[in-house]
Amino acid sequence: MATTKRTTKPPSAAETGDCKPCGGTGNVPTTVRVGRKRRPVGQQDGLCLNCFGSGTDPDA
């Protein structure tokens, strides 16, 4: 009889202590706006204001 293959789920953000908005990277996408009508032209990396760039959950 064959043995059953067991798979494990990756740990959730709450278990690892990662910040939810940035996913533990410390950077979040920020929209760049230009012109008088403030039209969006792209995105750039911005500092995560929830964890201030540390990547760890402040509540942990």
C-alpha positions as CSV (number, residue, x, y, z in Angstrom):
1,M,0.0,0.0,0.0
2,A,1.3,3.4,-0.9
3,T,1.9,6.1,1.7
4,T,-0.1,9.3,1.5
5,K,1.7,12.4,0.5
6,R,1.2,15.2,3.0
7,T,1.5,18.8,1.9
8,T,1.8,21.8,4.3
9,K,0.4,25.2,3.7
10,P,2.8,28.2,3.8
11,P,2.6,30.2,7.0
12,S,0.1,33.1,7.0
13,A,1.2,36.7,7.5
14,A,-0.1,36.6,11.0
15,E,2.1,33.6,11.9
16,T,5.3,35.1,10.3
17,G,4.8,38.6,11.6
18,D,4.8,40.2,8.2
19,C,3.1,43.5,7.6
20,K,-0.1,43.1,5.7
21,P,0.0,46.2,3.3
22,C,3.6,45.5,2.2
23,G,3.9,41.8,2.7
24,G,7.1,42.1,4.7
25,T,9.1,44.0,2.0
26,G,8.7,47.5,3.5
27,N,7.7,49.0,0.2
28,V,4.3,49.7,-1.3
29,P,3.4,50.9,-4.8
30,T,2.6,54.6,-5.0
31,T,0.9,56.2,-7.9
32,V,2.8,59.0,-9.7
33,R,0.5,61.8,-10.9
34,V,1.6,64.6,-13.3
35,G,0.1,67.6,-15.0
36,R,-2.6,70.1,-14.1
37,K,-5.3,67.5,-14.1
38,R,-3.2,65.2,-12.0
39,R,-3.4,62.2,-14.3
40,P,-1.7,58.9,-13.2
41,V,1.3,58.0,-15.4
42,G,2.9,55.1,-13.4
43,Q,3.9,53.7,-10.1
44,Q,7.0,53.9,-7.9
45,D,8.0,52.3,-4.6
46,G,7.1,54.1,-1.5
47,L,7.8,53.5,2.2
48,C,5.1,51.5,4.0
49,L,3.5,53.8,6.5
50,N,2.1,50.9,8.6
51,C,5.5,49.4,9.5
52,F,7.8,52.3,8.5
53,G,9.8,50.1,6.2
54,S,10.8,47.4,8.8
55,G,8.5,44.8,7.2
56,T,7.3,43.4,10.5
57,D,3.8,43.8,11.8
58,P,3.7,46.6,14.4
59,D,1.1,44.7,16.5
60,A,3.2,41.6,16.8
